[in-house]
Amino acid sequence: MTDPTQSPCFDDVLAAAARIAPHAHVTPVLRSRALDAMAGCELHFKCENLQRVGAFKFRGACNAIFSLDEAEVARGIVTQSSGNHGAAVALAARLRGGTATVVAPHGTPRVKQAAMLGYGARLVHCDTDQASRDAATRIVLAETGGVLVHPFNDARVMAGQGTAVLELLREVPGLDAVVAPVSGGGLLSGSCLAAHGVDPAIDMFGAEPAGARDAHDGLAAGERVTGRRADTICDGLRAELGTLTFPVLRDHVREVLLADDAAVVAAMRLVWERLKLVVEPSAAIVLAVVLARPALFRGRRVGLVLSGGNVDLDALPALFAAS
């Protein structure tokens, strides 16, 4: 079993795939000739918006929680989340017969709060910055004696998230590049381990909001950037890289690409219109960065991880009008 405090490896991704197979969906990979023409390359969309709880996060949470023994599950699961990971932890805990407490920042979209509550989570609210999330999580752990399943800085979670790209490459071998969103780095680091375990020549790219560019700046500087307040509509991409995820990204990622919020909304509209898929801004950013850098991807076969589809429908008219 993966030690949650040590960096995982490709074998851990393979083990995670076997562990979560009875519980997680194998999500489809979709194509669009119209989007290929716009991007000037061949795009393969891994649709994790169709995963259980509507996001890739179920993979990592499921792997972590199904790695626990019965005594650990009985103590209760604690995590911090802006929504998708919290819902995933709540569902996985329920499948194991346990309970979940989620530290959620103020401003978490109502649709995501409703999902967490619907899966049985108890919510504890905090400020949006990472320090406040961490402080509130420590308090909850001390009060409950629960087991922490961190949303990204946990080797079991990282390995579980990597199973999405493992599936992608099994269905679409020979990709030249893979693009995944980056926040705390769990998805992108797991994707790197999976992709380079299959083919070390694959170029790995992160997609990050310009208003939350700590991964971009930290990898460029060679050290983690912490303490910034994110300013982006991508509510799932406001965390900072973890101590486990940073070195994996440093060793495997070619570049973290940036997109502003207007470009993200435009890309989200394109995904809705062309692929007929409901995705949230944090997922649409992968298309936004590819469209913004046509020379980087021209003529290549590119995998894009659509990370989730839990968008606040009530906010859509204003969101699209602003674009």
N, C-alpha and C positions, 0 to 999 in steps of 0.2 A: 504494500500500500504506500502511495506517495506521501512523504513527509510534507505537510503543508507549508513548512517554513524553509524548504529547500527547493531550488529551481527544478522544475520537471524536465523530462527528456522525451524523445519521440516514443520510446516504449511506454511511457505514462499516457501519452495520447492514445496509443493502441489499446492499452488496458481500459482507459476511460470509455472508448468506443464500445468495447465488449460489455462494460458494466452498465452503461445507460441504454443499450440496445432494446431491452424490454420496455422501456419507458418513454424514450424520446422519439419524435418523428424523424424519418429520413425526408428532408425537405427537398422540393424540386429545384432544378436549375432551368431558368427560362432565358429565352433569347428575344431580341427585337431587331429586325432589319433596319427599321427607321433609326433606332438609337445607335446601331453600328455605323450607319451612314453619317450621323451627326458627329460621332466620336472619331471616325476614321480608323476604327479597329474593331475587332471581334469581341463582343462583350458577353459574358456568361454570368448571370445573376443567381447567386445562391440565396434562396428565398427563406431566410430565417424569420421573417415576419409571419410565416406559416407554421413556425414551431409552437409547441405547447407554451402557454402564457403569452404568445405573440412575439417572442424574441429568443435569440440565441442563448440568453442567460439561463434557460432551463438546463442546458447541457452541463454547464459548470456546476450549478447548484445541485443537480441530480448526482453528478459524479462525486461531489464532496459529501453529500448527506448519505448516499448509499455506501460510502466508504466508512462511515461511523459504526461503532458497535452499539448494541441495544442500550447499554448504560449511558453512553454519550447522548443518544437520541432522547432518552428519558429526561435529561437535564434541560432540554429545550434548545432551540437554535436561535442565535442572535446574529443580525447582520445590519449593515447600513446600505441604503439604496435610494435612488431617485425614482424607483418604480419597478423596472423590469426585473432586476435581480431580486428585489423583495418579493415580487409575485412568484418568481421561480423558486426561491427558498421556501416560501409558504406552501406551495404545491408539493415540492419534494418532501418537506417535513410531514405534511399530511399523508403522503403516500407511505412514509415510514411509521406513521402513527404518532408523530411528535407534534410540537408546537413551535411557532416562530414569532419572534419580536423583531420588528424592523425600525431602525432609526432612519427617518425620512426627512429631508430638508423642507423647510417652508417653501411653498411654491411648486411642490411636486404636482404635476397635472392631475386633475380630478379623476380622469379615466384610469390613471395608474394607481392612485390611492384606492379607488373602488376595486380594482383587480386584486390588490394586496389584501384588502379586507375580505373580499369574496373568497379568497383561498384560505382564510382563517387567521391571517396575521394580526398581531397587535402592533399599532403604530405609535412611535414616540417621535415627536417633531423636534427639529433643531434648525440652526442657521445653515445657510447654503455652503459656506466655505468648508474646506477639508478639515481644518483644525476643529471646527465645531462638531462636525460629523464624528471625528475620532473621539473627542471628549465625551460626547453623548453616548457613544457606543461603549466606552470604558465604564461609564456609570451603570448602564444597563447590564453589562456583564457582571459587575460587582454585585448588583442587586439581585440578579436572577441565578447566578452560577451557571449560566448557559454556555453553550459551545459556539465559538465564533466561526462563521463561514463568511470570510471577507469577500466583497464583490469582485476583487481582482488580485489582491496581494496574497494569494493562496494557491499553492502548487496544484491542488486537486481541481480548483476552479479553472486555472489556466489550461490544464490538460483537457478538461471537459470541453472548454470553448474551442480547442483545437480540432475537435471532431467534426465541426462544420466544414472546414477546409479539407480535412481528410476525405470526407464524403464527396466534396466538390471535385477533388483530383481523381477520385476513383471513377466518377461519372464522366469527367472531361479531362482525360490525360493530356499532357503536353502543353499546358498553359505556360505562357511566357512570364506572366506577372499576376499577382493577386493584390487587391486593394481591400482593406478593412478599416472601419472606423477605429479611432483611438481616443480613449478617455483615461481610465486608470491603467490600461494596457493589457487587461486579461485576454480579450479577444485577439488582439493583434499579436501578442506574444505566443499564445497557443497556436494561432494560425501560422506563425513563423516556424514553430517546432514541427508542425504537421507538414507544411509545404517543403521545408528543407530536409525533413526526414524522408520524403518521397523523391525530391529532386532538388539538390542544392543550387541549381542554376536558376531557379525561379526568383524573379525580382519581387521583393515584398515592399509594399507601400502602405503607410498609414494615411488616413484622411482625418483632418482635425479642423474645428472651427477657428477662424482667424481671431475670434474673441476669446478663445481658450487654448492658446498655442503653447502651453507649457511643454508638451512632448516635443514639438518642433524645435523650440528654443533649447530645451535641455539636452536633446541628442546632438544638436549643433555645438553646444558648449562642452559636452562630455560629462555633464553632471545634472542630477535632477533639479528641476525648478519647482519650488514649493511656495505656498503662501499667497498665491495670486487669487483674485476674485474673477471668476469667469463671467463673460458677458456674451451670451449666445442663445438663440432659440433652441439649440440642440440640447435639451435638458438632460439627455443621457450621456453627454460628452463634457461634463463640467468637472470631473475629478482630475487629480494629478497622478502621474505615474507612481507606481509602488516600488519598494526596494527590490522586490523579486522581478517585476516586469521590466524595469529599466535596463538591467544588463542584458536581458534577452533581446530587447529591441535594439540596443546598442550594437549587438553582435550580428543581427540578422536583417535589420530594416535598411533598405537603400535610401529612402527619404520619407519624411512626413510632409504631405501636401496639404495646403491650406485652402479653405473656401470661406467667403463671407456669408452672412445669413441670407442675403438676397439670392446668391447663387444656389444655396441649399434649397430654398423654397422653389426656385425655378426648376431644379432637378427633381424635387419631390413631385411637382406638377407633371413633369415628363414621365416619371415612373407610373403615376396614376393614369395618365392618358395613354401611354404606349404599351405598358405591361398589364394595365388594369389591376394593379396591386395597390392596396393601402399600406403605405410605409410612413414612418415618422421622420422628422427632419434628421435625426441622428443616423438613420439608415441611408437617406438620400444623399448624404454628403459624399459617399463613394463615387457616385455618378458625377456630382458637381466638380470634384477635383480632376477626374479624367477629362471632362469637357473643357476644363480650364487649361489643361496642359496637353494639347493635341500632339505636339511634336514628340513628347515623351512616350506616347502609346501608339503612335501611328503604325498600322499594319500588324500589330501584335495581337495575340490571343490573351484576353485579360479576364480574370475572375473577380467579381465584385460581391462582397458579402453584404446583403441587405439585412441589417442587424435586427430590425424590429418594426412592428406595425401598430404600436399603441399610441396613436395620435389622438389628441383631444378634438373631437369632431366639432364641438361648439366653437372652437377657436379658429376653425378653417376659413370662414368667410373673411375675417380680418387679415389672416395670414396670407391668403392668396391675393387679396386686394392690395396689400402692401408691396407685393412683388410686381 
